[in-house]
Each structure stands twice: as C-alpha cells, then as structure tokens.
C-alpha cells in the first residue's frame, strides 16, 4: 500500500512539469535540451556549444546558486538568456519542490 501511495505521489509531482512545458526553439532542441531537463545539464550543453549566459535584466532577484537566472519576487517566473553570434535564446526555468532548477521551456 505504501508503494502505491508513493507511486501516485511521484506521478502527480511530474504532471505539472509536463503539463506546462513549452516547445523549445530549434537551437535548443538541436543541443538535446528538453523540457523537464535539469537546468544544470542544459547550461552545460549550452556552454559546450559556445553559448554565453547573459546577466538577467529587469529581474529583481537571481535564483540562489544561479546568478544568470533572473526571477520575479519570490522565485517565480524565472528565466535565463544565452547569446552566441548575435543570436539569443531564453530558457524558462522552474524549480522542483526540493529547489532544483529545471527547464520548463524556451523562446
């Protein structure tokens, strides 16, 4: 019974991530970045491909431990912008209940 409750709880915690995922631009998809992926892995892929994180603009606070991720007050509506060869891409970043950042989508 405990295993069943745990399985249901875990499946419910994954649903919001998939339900609100946004399609990713071709530049991000080509690197293998997907919605739900840990942000640290996506950032490593972008860094390896030559994309540089830009400092957050118009964001009153940064996500703890990730100064390139700008958020509105309370850690809501977070995003990170990367630039390469005059192009820019942005990742919408969410956090898990444990506070770990993950990719929600991009533009």
Backbone as CSV, one residue per row, in Angstrom:
resi,resn,N_x,N_y,N_z,CA_x,CA_y,CA_z,C_x,C_y,C_z
1,UNK,0.821,-1.190,0.000,0.000,0.000,0.000,0.871,1.264,0.000
2,UNK,1.940,1.238,0.821,2.833,2.393,0.877,3.479,2.646,-0.484
3,UNK,3.840,1.578,-1.188,4.458,1.721,-2.510,3.480,2.357,-3.491
4,UNK,2.200,1.982,-3.398,1.184,2.549,-4.281,1.023,4.045,-4.015
5,UNK,0.956,4.431,-2.758,0.816,5.854,-2.410,2.035,6.634,-2.885
6,UNK,3.214,6.077,-2.714,4.429,6.729,-3.180,4.409,6.891,-4.695
7,UNK,3.998,5.864,-5.414,3.947,5.931,-6.879,2.968,6.997,-7.347
8,UNK,1.806,7.064,-6.722,0.817,8.077,-7.091,1.347,9.469,-6.786
9,UNK,1.974,9.646,-5.632,2.533,10.950,-5.261,3.601,11.392,-6.247
10,UNK,4.476,10.480,-6.621,5.538,10.824,-7.566,4.973,11.152,-8.935
11,UNK,3.987,10.405,-9.386,3.419,10.671,-10.710,2.712,12.017,-10.730
12,UNK,2.098,12.402,-9.634,1.438,13.706,-9.572,2.446,14.844,-9.569
13,UNK,3.632,14.610,-9.006,4.636,15.671,-8.976,5.259,15.888,-10.347
14,UNK,5.180,14.909,-11.238,5.733,15.042,-12.584,4.745,15.705,-13.532
15,UNK,3.467,15.540,-13.306,2.438,16.060,-14.206,2.552,17.561,-14.437
16,UNK,2.730,18.412,-13.397,2.812,19.844,-13.672,3.943,20.204,-14.622
17,UNK,5.066,19.533,-14.497,6.200,19.818,-15.380,5.822,19.559,-16.831
18,UNK,5.215,18.423,-17.101,4.853,18.076,-18.470,3.672,18.903,-18.965
19,UNK,2.752,19.220,-18.069,1.547,19.934,-18.475,1.840,21.369,-18.914
20,UNK,2.836,21.991,-18.316,3.125,23.386,-18.624,4.368,23.572,-19.484
21,UNK,4.923,22.503,-20.005,6.120,22.596,-20.834,5.813,23.355,-22.119
22,UNK,6.756,24.191,-22.513,6.628,24.965,-23.739,7.541,24.358,-24.794
23,UNK,7.178,24.483,-26.066,8.085,23.989,-27.103,9.389,24.786,-27.083
24,UNK,10.454,24.126,-27.474,11.763,24.778,-27.460,12.156,25.243,-28.853
25,UNK,12.905,26.347,-28.937,13.429,26.776,-30.243,14.364,25.711,-30.820
26,UNK,14.519,25.731,-32.117,15.354,24.742,-32.809,16.782,24.724,-32.274
27,UNK,17.317,25.899,-31.909,18.700,25.969,-31.402,18.861,25.152,-30.124
28,UNK,17.847,25.170,-29.280,17.917,24.413,-28.029,17.647,22.934,-28.268
29,UNK,16.661,22.635,-29.082,16.332,21.238,-29.378,17.500,20.528,-30.054
30,UNK,18.233,21.244,-30.908,19.369,20.645,-31.610,20.478,20.230,-30.644
31,UNK,20.538,20.875,-29.483,21.551,20.528,-28.480,21.081,19.388,-27.578
32,UNK,19.840,18.944,-27.760,19.309,17.876,-26.933,18.644,18.376,-25.663
33,UNK,18.389,19.671,-25.582,17.730,20.242,-24.405,16.230,19.978,-24.526
34,UNK,15.651,19.484,-23.458,14.229,19.135,-23.453,13.544,19.710,-22.214
35,UNK,12.243,19.975,-22.308,11.511,20.396,-21.118,11.606,19.323,-20.037
36,UNK,11.787,19.756,-18.805,11.927,18.830,-17.690,13.371,18.494,-17.360
37,UNK,14.292,18.795,-18.274,15.718,18.523,-18.059,16.246,19.402,-16.922
38,UNK,17.133,18.872,-16.082,17.745,19.722,-15.067,18.453,20.916,-15.728
39,UNK,18.274,22.089,-15.139,18.863,23.298,-15.702,20.384,23.189,-15.782
40,UNK,21.012,22.565,-14.785,22.474,22.454,-14.794,22.968,21.684,-16.024
41,UNK,22.236,20.650,-16.430,22.620,19.885,-17.625,22.427,20.729,-18.881
42,UNK,21.306,21.456,-18.964,21.057,22.317,-20.123,22.134,23.396,-20.222
43,UNK,22.509,23.975,-19.092,23.541,25.018,-19.091,24.881,24.452,-19.569
44,UNK,25.225,23.245,-19.130,26.472,22.609,-19.594,26.453,22.405,-21.105
45,UNK,25.318,21.969,-21.649,25.203,21.767,-23.101,25.353,23.094,-23.845
46,UNK,24.724,24.143,-23.343,24.834,25.460,-23.976,26.265,25.982,-23.894
47,UNK,26.893,25.858,-22.735,28.286,26.303,-22.570,29.214,25.574,-23.546
48,UNK,29.028,24.255,-23.664,29.875,23.447,-24.548,29.701,23.840,-26.015
49,UNK,28.513,24.340,-26.375,28.245,24.740,-27.756,28.608,26.198,-28.018
50,UNK,29.187,26.875,-27.020,29.651,28.248,-27.226,28.653,29.335,-26.874
51,UNK,27.502,28.976,-26.298,26.522,29.974,-25.872,26.967,30.550,-24.539
52,UNK,26.863,31.870,-24.383,27.272,32.556,-23.164,26.045,33.071,-22.420
53,UNK,25.990,32.803,-21.117,24.878,33.300,-20.305,24.981,34.817,-20.188
54,UNK,23.842,35.478,-20.320,23.777,36.929,-20.169,23.254,37.248,-18.774
55,UNK,23.718,38.360,-18.191,23.180,38.729,-16.880,21.684,39.011,-16.983
56,UNK,20.931,38.675,-15.942,19.481,38.913,-16.000,19.163,40.406,-16.062
57,UNK,18.150,40.739,-16.864,17.678,42.121,-16.966,16.253,42.186,-16.441
58,UNK,15.922,43.276,-15.833,14.559,43.511,-15.338,14.069,42.410,-14.406
59,UNK,14.966,41.801,-13.673,14.593,40.774,-12.708,15.093,41.220,-11.334
60,UNK,14.192,41.369,-10.374,14.611,41.871,-9.068,15.493,40.928,-8.261
61,UNK,15.499,39.637,-8.590,16.354,38.719,-7.842,16.847,37.592,-8.744
62,UNK,17.943,36.964,-8.311,18.501,35.820,-9.034,18.161,34.549,-8.270
63,UNK,18.098,33.450,-9.000,17.852,32.148,-8.386,19.087,31.770,-7.578
64,UNK,18.889,31.354,-6.345,20.008,31.043,-5.463,20.943,30.008,-6.092
65,UNK,22.219,30.357,-6.179,23.227,29.468,-6.757,23.360,29.580,-8.260
66,UNK,22.482,30.380,-8.890,22.493,30.538,-10.345,22.316,32.025,-10.676
67,UNK,23.388,32.794,-10.611,23.274,34.250,-10.790,22.788,34.665,-12.179
68,UNK,22.876,33.771,-13.154,22.429,34.097,-14.515,20.923,33.898,-14.697
69,UNK,20.251,33.316,-13.702,18.814,33.071,-13.779,18.089,34.163,-12.999
70,UNK,17.367,35.010,-13.721,16.622,36.092,-13.090,15.199,35.667,-12.794
71,UNK,14.693,36.092,-11.640,13.336,35.729,-11.213,12.595,36.960,-10.712
72,UNK,11.290,36.877,-10.756,10.464,37.886,-10.109,10.484,37.607,-8.606
73,UNK,9.937,38.486,-7.826,9.923,38.325,-6.364,9.363,36.961,-5.976
74,UNK,9.997,36.328,-5.011,9.526,35.032,-4.532,10.009,33.851,-5.352
75,UNK,10.924,34.064,-6.294,11.445,32.968,-7.108,10.491,32.487,-8.180
76,UNK,9.548,33.333,-8.570,8.591,32.962,-9.610,8.997,33.536,-10.954
77,UNK,8.508,32.921,-12.026,8.738,33.404,-13.389,10.234,33.626,-13.651
78,UNK,10.999,32.563,-13.589,12.452,32.645,-13.759,12.855,32.347,-15.206
79,UNK,13.912,32.999,-15.660,14.433,32.725,-16.999,15.920,33.058,-17.059
80,UNK,16.556,32.510,-18.058,17.977,32.736,-18.305,18.172,32.922,-19.800
81,UNK,18.973,33.907,-20.175,19.210,34.204,-21.585,20.655,33.858,-21.946
82,UNK,20.830,33.275,-23.125,22.153,32.912,-23.636,22.322,33.538,-25.010
83,UNK,23.550,33.959,-25.317,23.832,34.606,-26.600,25.011,33.918,-27.295
84,UNK,24.929,33.916,-28.642,26.013,33.363,-29.461,25.875,33.931,-30.870
85,UNK,26.946,34.498,-31.389,26.981,35.011,-32.765,25.790,35.920,-33.092
86,UNK,25.454,36.811,-32.165,24.369,37.759,-32.392,22.971,37.200,-32.189
87,UNK,22.850,35.923,-31.871,21.547,35.310,-31.607,21.341,35.204,-30.103
88,UNK,20.094,35.170,-29.687,19.768,34.964,-28.284,18.686,33.903,-28.150
89,UNK,18.811,33.098,-27.116,17.766,32.154,-26.747,17.535,32.303,-25.250
90,UNK,16.325,32.036,-24.824,15.990,32.136,-23.405,15.380,30.827,-22.934
91,UNK,15.740,30.439,-21.737,15.159,29.269,-21.094,14.227,29.734,-19.991
92,UNK,13.013,29.212,-19.977,12.118,29.408,-18.841,12.518,28.350,-17.824
93,UNK,12.772,28.780,-16.606,13.302,27.888,-15.580,12.301,27.778,-14.425
94,UNK,11.991,26.554,-14.041,11.156,26.294,-12.875,12.003,25.635,-11.812
95,UNK,11.428,25.443,-10.651,12.142,24.742,-9.596,11.270,23.620,-9.053
96,UNK,11.927,22.543,-8.676,11.221,21.418,-8.065,10.886,21.774,-6.617
97,UNK,10.116,20.932,-5.968,9.809,21.156,-4.553,11.079,21.171,-3.708
98,UNK,12.104,20.470,-4.168,13.385,20.443,-3.466,14.254,21.648,-3.813
99,UNK,13.760,22.526,-4.700,14.504,23.734,-5.048,15.473,23.577,-6.199
100,UNK,15.440,22.448,-6.893,16.348,22.224,-8.011,15.767,22.827,-9.287
101,UNK,16.545,23.632,-10.021,16.022,24.241,-11.254,15.934,23.239,-12.407
102,UNK,14.906,23.415,-13.247,14.740,22.572,-14.418,14.192,23.440,-15.564
103,UNK,14.366,22.951,-16.789,13.909,23.650,-17.982,12.407,23.448,-18.131
104,UNK,11.666,24.571,-18.203,10.233,24.498,-18.458,9.931,24.693,-19.937
105,UNK,10.723,25.501,-20.589,10.502,25.814,-21.994,11.534,26.810,-22.457
106,UNK,11.312,27.375,-23.621,12.268,28.340,-24.155,11.643,29.236,-25.187
107,UNK,12.396,30.257,-25.534,11.962,31.172,-26.584,13.179,31.817,-27.207
